[in-house]
Amino acid sequence: MKELLSFTSLEGVPLLVLGNKNDVEGAMGEQRLIEAMGLRALKDRMVGCYSISAKNIVNIDVTLKWLNNLKGKKA
């Protein structure tokens, strides 16, 4: 991920991390994802992280709201 985010063409581009399969036992929640991926260290862009289940439609609404709120915002 660090290499990808270092591309100059992606400077300031918001990052959305989705941990799918939260309906499966042992799936990482948002806080564990944030810690495991070091997302708190990213200061140069907006970051969203959600634990979702596409199958059960869990947190899809908050994910879409996060994306919708990006309109007109900068990192």
Backbone as JSON, one array per atom type, in Angstrom:
{
  "sequence": "MKELLSFTSLEGVPLLVLGNKNDVEGAMGEQRLIEAMGLRALKDRMVGCYSISAKNIVNIDVTLKWLNNLKGKKA",
  "N": [[0.82, -1.18, 0.0], [1.95, 1.24, 0.79], [3.78, 1.79, -1.25], [2.08, 2.17, -3.44], [0.63, 4.44, -2.6], [2.61, 6.29, -2.69], [2.91, 7.22, -5.27], [3.12, 10.04, -7.31], [0.99, 10.84, -8.84], [-1.16, 10.13, -7.33], [-1.22, 11.76, -5.15], [-2.8, 13.24, -2.42], [-5.22, 12.07, -3.08], [-8.22, 10.72, -1.93], [-8.54, 7.87, 0.29], [-10.21, 4.87, 0.5], [-10.88, 2.2, 2.5], [-12.15, -0.98, 2.56], [-13.2, -3.52, 4.56], [-14.31, -6.41, 3.75], [-16.69, -9.09, 4.27], [-17.58, -9.06, 6.94], [-19.48, -10.58, 8.06], [-18.47, -13.03, 8.56], [-17.12, -15.15, 10.99], [-14.45, -14.01, 12.98], [-13.62, -12.01, 11.32], [-11.93, -8.94, 10.65], [-12.57, -5.99, 12.45], [-13.26, -2.46, 12.05], [-11.41, -0.91, 13.64], [-9.29, -2.7, 14.04], [-8.5, -3.08, 11.39], [-7.64, -0.49, 10.76], [-5.45, -0.22, 12.5], [-3.83, -2.43, 11.66], [-3.21, -1.71, 9.06], [-1.96, 0.67, 9.35], [-3.28, 3.12, 9.07], [-3.73, 5.48, 10.5], [-1.43, 6.92, 10.31], [-1.47, 8.2, 7.91], [-1.52, 11.31, 6.75], [-1.83, 13.01, 4.66], [-4.11, 12.86, 3.16], [-7.65, 12.24, 2.85], [-9.1, 9.62, 4.69], [-11.06, 6.76, 4.75], [-12.47, 4.03, 6.49], [-14.11, 1.03, 6.63], [-15.86, -1.73, 7.98], [-17.46, -4.13, 6.27], [-20.29, -5.99, 4.91], [-20.96, -7.21, 1.97], [-22.67, -9.16, 1.16], [-24.7, -9.22, 3.15], [-25.43, -6.64, 3.13], [-24.32, -4.76, 4.96], [-23.22, -1.81, 6.36], [-22.93, -0.67, 3.88], [-24.4, 1.55, 3.25], [-23.21, 3.6, 4.85], [-20.74, 3.66, 3.71], [-21.31, 4.55, 1.1], [-22.29, 7.08, 1.76], [-19.94, 8.26, 2.76], [-18.41, 8.36, 0.42], [-20.07, 10.05, -1.11], [-19.88, 12.4, 0.36], [-17.42, 13.32, -0.38], [-17.57, 14.99, -2.51], [-16.5, 17.97, -3.77], [-14.66, 18.32, -1.7], [-11.35, 18.59, -0.36], [-8.25, 16.93, 0.42]],
  "CA": [[0.0, 0.0, 0.0], [2.81, 2.42, 0.88], [4.33, 2.06, -2.58], [0.99, 2.7, -4.26], [0.3, 5.79, -2.15], [3.74, 7.19, -2.95], [2.86, 7.72, -6.64], [2.77, 11.46, -7.33], [-0.33, 11.0, -9.46], [-2.18, 9.84, -6.32], [-1.08, 12.68, -4.03], [-4.02, 13.87, -1.96], [-6.42, 11.33, -3.47], [-8.79, 10.03, -0.77], [-8.37, 6.42, 0.35], [-11.31, 4.16, 1.14], [-10.55, 0.81, 2.78], [-13.33, -1.76, 2.92], [-12.95, -4.88, 5.03], [-15.52, -7.18, 3.44], [-16.91, -10.37, 4.95], [-17.73, -8.93, 8.39], [-20.45, -11.59, 8.49], [-17.73, -14.25, 8.82], [-16.48, -15.13, 12.3], [-13.03, -13.7, 12.94], [-13.33, -10.9, 10.41], [-11.4, -7.75, 11.32], [-13.4, -4.8, 12.54], [-12.63, -1.24, 11.55], [-10.24, -0.51, 14.43], [-8.19, -3.63, 13.74], [-8.03, -2.76, 10.03], [-6.9, 0.78, 10.85], [-4.16, -0.51, 13.13], [-3.06, -3.35, 10.84], [-2.77, -1.05, 7.83], [-1.28, 1.91, 9.68], [-4.02, 4.2, 8.43], [-3.64, 6.72, 11.28], [-0.21, 7.62, 9.92], [-1.7, 8.91, 6.65], [-1.96, 12.67, 7.07], [-1.9, 13.81, 3.44], [-5.31, 12.54, 2.39], [-8.8, 11.76, 3.62], [-9.1, 8.16, 4.77], [-12.25, 6.13, 5.3], [-12.29, 2.6, 6.69], [-15.36, 0.43, 7.09], [-16.04, -3.17, 7.97], [-18.73, -4.3, 5.55], [-20.71, -7.27, 4.36], [-21.7, -6.99, 0.73], [-23.72, -10.19, 1.14], [-25.79, -8.85, 4.05], [-25.63, -5.2, 2.95], [-23.97, -4.1, 6.21], [-22.36, -0.64, 6.23], [-22.87, -0.19, 2.49], [-24.95, 2.9, 3.27], [-22.24, 4.56, 5.37], [-19.67, 3.74, 2.7], [-21.79, 5.43, 0.04], [-22.34, 8.44, 2.31], [-18.56, 8.75, 2.81], [-18.05, 8.71, -0.96], [-20.87, 11.19, -1.52], [-19.36, 13.57, 1.06], [-16.16, 13.75, -0.99], [-17.84, 16.0, -3.54], [-16.06, 19.33, -3.45], [-13.71, 18.37, -0.58], [-9.94, 18.3, -0.63], [-7.58, 16.26, 1.54]],
  "C": [[0.87, 1.25, 0.0], [3.38, 2.8, -0.48], [3.27, 2.7, -3.48], [0.69, 4.14, -3.89], [1.43, 6.78, -2.38], [3.75, 7.73, -4.38], [2.41, 9.18, -6.62], [1.4, 11.69, -7.93], [-1.47, 10.74, -8.47], [-2.08, 10.75, -5.1], [-2.41, 13.33, -3.69], [-5.31, 13.16, -2.32], [-6.94, 10.59, -2.24], [-8.63, 8.51, -0.87], [-9.55, 5.83, 1.1], [-10.91, 2.7, 1.27], [-11.82, 0.11, 3.24], [-12.89, -3.16, 3.33], [-14.23, -5.67, 4.83], [-15.56, -8.46, 4.27], [-17.05, -10.21, 6.46], [-18.81, -9.86, 8.94], [-19.77, -12.92, 8.82], [-17.01, -14.12, 10.16], [-14.97, -14.91, 12.16], [-12.65, -12.56, 12.01], [-12.85, -9.69, 11.22], [-12.44, -6.64, 11.33], [-12.61, -3.59, 12.07], [-11.36, -0.87, 12.32], [-9.05, -1.42, 14.17], [-7.63, -3.39, 12.35], [-7.17, -1.5, 10.05], [-5.51, 0.54, 11.43], [-3.28, -1.36, 12.22], [-2.49, -2.68, 9.6], [-2.06, 0.28, 8.1], [-1.96, 3.14, 9.12], [-3.95, 5.52, 9.19], [-2.43, 7.56, 10.88], [-0.39, 8.43, 8.63], [-2.3, 10.27, 6.95], [-2.21, 13.52, 5.82], [-3.15, 13.57, 2.6], [-6.44, 12.16, 3.34], [-8.79, 10.24, 3.57], [-10.42, 7.71, 5.4], [-11.99, 4.65, 5.41], [-13.56, 2.04, 7.28], [-15.28, -1.08, 7.0], [-17.42, -3.42, 7.39], [-19.06, -5.77, 5.29], [-21.53, -6.95, 3.12], [-22.88, -7.96, 0.66], [-24.94, -9.75, 1.95], [-26.09, -7.34, 4.02], [-25.4, -4.43, 4.26], [-22.93, -3.01, 5.92], [-22.16, -0.17, 4.78], [-23.38, 1.25, 2.46], [-23.94, 3.92, 3.78], [-21.06, 4.72, 4.42], [-20.08, 4.68, 1.57], [-21.9, 6.88, 0.51], [-20.94, 9.04, 2.36], [-18.13, 9.19, 1.41], [-18.8, 9.95, -1.42], [-20.36, 12.49, -0.87], [-18.04, 14.08, 0.49], [-16.37, 14.85, -2.02], [-17.4, 17.38, -3.05], [-15.08, 19.43, -2.3], [-12.31, 18.07, -1.08], [-9.34, 17.7, 0.62], [-7.06, 17.24, 2.56]]
}
